[in-house]
């Protein structure tokens, strides 16, 4: 009698005959996205003045009501939608990352109890548009071209920043800075040296991986220039992470064929983040003395005390998305501020704490699920020798931003450069993970062995 058995077959081969695609539309969408990235990187006020009056004015007017920026982003979204409608080729990526959609819906709900629901809603809509642009572009051009666009935008930004140093005085923080720790630090066309340091650190990691993959000397040159610029920014966090994550990526690349060993690496990264929190708890007085010094880490601990004090009084729902800092005189943070400089603070200097204080514990859980746990699974099970050119740089960006958010706020931070780069990495990783070859199980019939005839003597 025949019996059933399960047999694991080789990965399915990609069909040789692909539908004919409109290369012109793909190129158009890629150009749109590249221009969008450059607009985000450069911003509306490159080489902006940083006088005390300017900083106070920026803090007072930072309510999410920039009509020019809103019109610009809506315009990009409409252009990409138009290209999407007239395209004649099947999508390279079909959106299925619903945890982000659910999280954005929750953010909209939290706007209803914010002190200024309209300001909170405008900030949520800005996030929706930025995320839509990223994933809409991905669906048309695919993860490889998306990563190419990101790499090109980072390299062009690097070139502009280097060219600006000898000819534009504002490319270096001037002696007139109120924060003396900023004086002499390179910033290029960015508003602050920490932003420049983070973007150039990401450029360094992306170009190093491109050099390893292509063996082209030009990428080695770009990576060297990016690293030197990070040093010039005096950004301690970015410089330290550049070294650490480069080593982690080298190990991750070497383990692209071993899921078990990658699991150990990811576990070590998770333990590293837990270790940072443990050090803070165990050595809180020492850590607070170091971080509270405005000349070392811009008084981060004193800033953290503001949202933590608010959470003690409002532990469940939060202040509403984008509704804690800089919402005018109604800002909930003003009731807990204990130093004058905190009036100009735009965020909590900790991305996890910022989401917690604005969207509550549920928002924090959604963040950890959407941008920590699920991507960890993609990087654990989805990297192969064939797709590591995309997964390894995306992994580097992912790890950098996760750790950077312990001291800065990048998650859902308007249209900030690091957040947009992070979105591109997440989109690339998700699309690459979905497209990975998968083994399938086929059912086959096994013939039972025939009974042997008894021997007669």
Beta strands, then each sheet from edge to edge (+ up, - down):
strand 1: 3-8
strand 2: 441-446
sheet 1: 1+ 2-
end
